């Protein structure tokens, strides 16, 4: 059985008590240079995963507005969606509510040659479901009992399981929520649950602490990402993710662009194409 890691009193609590970082803002030019290098490494990882048949599952959990979505977007924007699959499940249907809790997540675990990114995961039970009363005490306790063993079984089946928790300070979370309220491009990101997560900050803190106490094991640890600075969070998380997988560069066949075929009398037809108006 996995041994729990020795607790570190105040480690997470200290994140609540003060701003997570006082480093100067990372300039866009430097950020773009570093993210481009990481994108190149993610492409190497993609080829390696396909070549070796590796199976990788990455869980993204954390505070609302802590930057999980931004990191997922940057991980996936330069790679194939057939290798990097994002799973963001909606609220369970009536049928799914009658299933074994882990059942609807099990089918989304990676096959050989896949990296599956869970944007929220089975840990909903220990977070929003616990805080909002969507599960019973019995269901909650059963999850705490079963989850470490279930994750151990996933790992022993050959899946590399990586878990990230995104933390953000109270002040920065408030700022981001206000930005969403006032920006028509971001209002869709704001839900009733987000508003409750802002109001119930300390309920979610207690839920997180209880989750770490049981599920932060040596075999399946939680890695905490400082989310106050979005650019640094993206670079730090992607770099760390790459460091956890022993991928190697796969030699590819040299690509040569073939010449176009001869027209052999083909002419463009005089057809009334419905061209898009060139407004810009």
N, C-alpha and C positions, 0 to 999 in steps of 0.2 A: 504493500500500500504506500502511496506517496506520502512523504513526510511534509508537514506544513513548514514553510519557511519561518525562521524566527521573526517574530513581530518587531517592527521598528516604530515604537511609540512616537507619535507626533509627525511622522513623515508626511502623511497626507494632510493631517490637520494644519501643518505649517503652510501648506499650499493655500489653505483657506484664509489664514491669518494675515498674509501679506501678498503683494503683487508678485506673480510668478517669475517675472524677469525684469531686470533694470538695464538690460543691454540696449545699446542704441539701435534704432530701426535699421533693418537690413535694406540697403538700397536695391532698387529694382534691377539695375545692371548686374550687380553681383549675384542676386537671386537667380536671374535668368541664366547666367553662366553656370551656376551650380546645378540648377534643375535640369539643364540640357545634358550635363554629364551623367546625372542620375538616370535620366530617360534612356541614355545609351546603355547603361548597365541593366536597366529593366528589360531592354530588348535582348541583351545577352542572356538574361535569366529566362526569358520566354523561349529562346531556342534550346536552352539546356533542359528546361522542363519538358518540352516536346520530345527531345532526343532521348532523355532518360526515362520518361514516363513517371516523373515525380508527381506527388500529390501534395498540394499546399492549401491549407485553409487559414484565412486571416480574419480575426474578429475585431471589429471596431465598435467600441462602446465608450461611454463617457457622458459628461455634462452636455446638455443641450446648448448649442451655439459654441461648442468648444473647437470646432474646425474639422470634425471627422470627414464630412462630405468633401471639403476642399482637398484633403489629402488623398481620398479615394479618387477624385477626379484627376489629380496630377499623376497618380500611379497608372491610371488606365488610359490616359489621353494619347499615348504614343505606342500602345501595344495592341495586340489582337484581342477582340472581345471573345474569340473562340478559345483563347487560352486563359485570359484574365476575365472571369465571370463575376459580376457583382450581383449579390442576392440581397434585396431589400424587401422583405415580406410585409404585406399589409396586416391589419388586425385579423386574427383567425376567423374563419367562417363558422357557421353553426356546426357544420360537420366536423371541422378541425377541432372545435372545442370538445368534441367527444372522443378524440383520439388520445393516444399516449402523448404526453407533452412534447417529447423530442421528435415525434414521428414526422412532422412536417419539415423539420430541419434536416433530417437524415437524408432525404432524397436529394438535397442540394450539396452534399459533401462532394469533394472533387473525385473524379475518375483519374486514371493515369494521364499525365500530360496537361493537367489543369491546375490553375490557381483560382480558388474561390474566395472572394472578399465578402464577408457578411457585414452589411451596413445595419447594425443592430443584429441581435442573434437570440439564442435561447436564454441569454442573460436578461431578457425582458422580464422574466419571472422574478428576478431578484431586484429589478429596478422599478420600472413604471407599474408593473402589476402589483408588486408589494406595496409601494407607496400609495397608489390610487385604489387599493382594495379590490383589484380585479382577480385576485386569487385568494384562496382560503389559507389559513395558517397551516393546515395539513398539507396542502399542495406546496406551499413554500418550504416547509420542513423536509418534505420528500425530495424536492429539487436539491436542497443543500446536501442531502444524503447521497443522492444518485449521481449528481453532476461530475464530481471528481473521478468516479469510477468510469463513467461514460466517456469522459475525455481521455482517460488512460487507455480505454479500449480503442478509441479512434487512433491514438498515437501508435499503439501496438499493431494496428492494421496497416501501418505504413504512411499515415498522413502526418505531415509536418504542421502542427497546430500552433499558431501565433496569436496572442491576445494583446490588444492595445486598449488602454483606458486614457481618454483625453480629459485633462483637467484644465479648468479656466477659473480665473478669479471672479469673485462676485461683481466687482466693478466692471470688468471687461464683458462679462455675460450681459449685464444690464445695458451697457453701451451697444452691444450687438443686437439685442432685442429691440432697442429703440431705433436703431438703424433700419431694421427690418420693417418696423411699423411705418417709417417715413419714406421708405424707398419702394416705389411700385414694382421694381424688378425683384425685390426680395420678400415681398409681403407673403408670397406663397409658402415661404419657409416657416411662417409663424402659425402655430396651431394652438388650440386650447390646451393641449398637453404641455406645450412649451411655456405658456403662461403659468400653468400650475407648477412646472419645474422651477420657475423663477420664484414663485411664492413659497414653495416648499423646499427651499435650498437645504435646510438642515435635515428634513426628512430624507431627502436623497443622499445627503452625506452619511446618515446612519445606515441607509440601505447599502451604500457603497462599502462602508467599513465592514459590515457583516459579510458581504460578498467576498471581499479580499481575505477575510479571516479564514474562510473555508476553501476557496477556489484558487488562491494564489499559492500553488504548490511548486516544488522543485521541477516536477515533470511538465507542468503546464502553468508557467508563471504569467502574471500580469506585468506588462511594461507600460509605465506611465509617461504620457507625452505632455509636455508643457505647451498648452495651447494659446497662451496670451498673445504671442507674436505669430501670426498665421504663416508668414514666410519661413521663419525659423522652424516652426513646427513641421511644415511639409518637408523641408530638407532633412531635419533630424530624424523624422519617422521613416522616410523612404531609405535613408542611409542605413538606419538601424535594421530595417526589414531585410535589406540586401545582405547585411553582415551575418544574418542568422541562417542563410542558406548557402551551402558549399558548392555554388554553381561554378562552372568553368566555361570559357569561351569555346563554342563549337565552330569548327572550321566549316565554312560554307563553300559551295561551288562558286567559282567566279562567274558573274553574270555578264553576258554580252548582249547588247540590244540588237535584235535582228533588223535587217533593212526592211522597209515596207515593200509590199508586193507592187507590181506594175498595175497601172490603171486599166489597161486593156480595153480602152474605149469608154470607160465609165465617166459620166458627166453628172454633176449635181442637178437634180430636177428643179424646174421652176414651180416650186410648191409654196403655197401660202402658210408657211410655218407661223404658229402663234408664239412669237418671241416675247419674252418677259420685257416689260417696259424698263428701259435703262434710266431709272430715276436718279441714280447716284453716279 
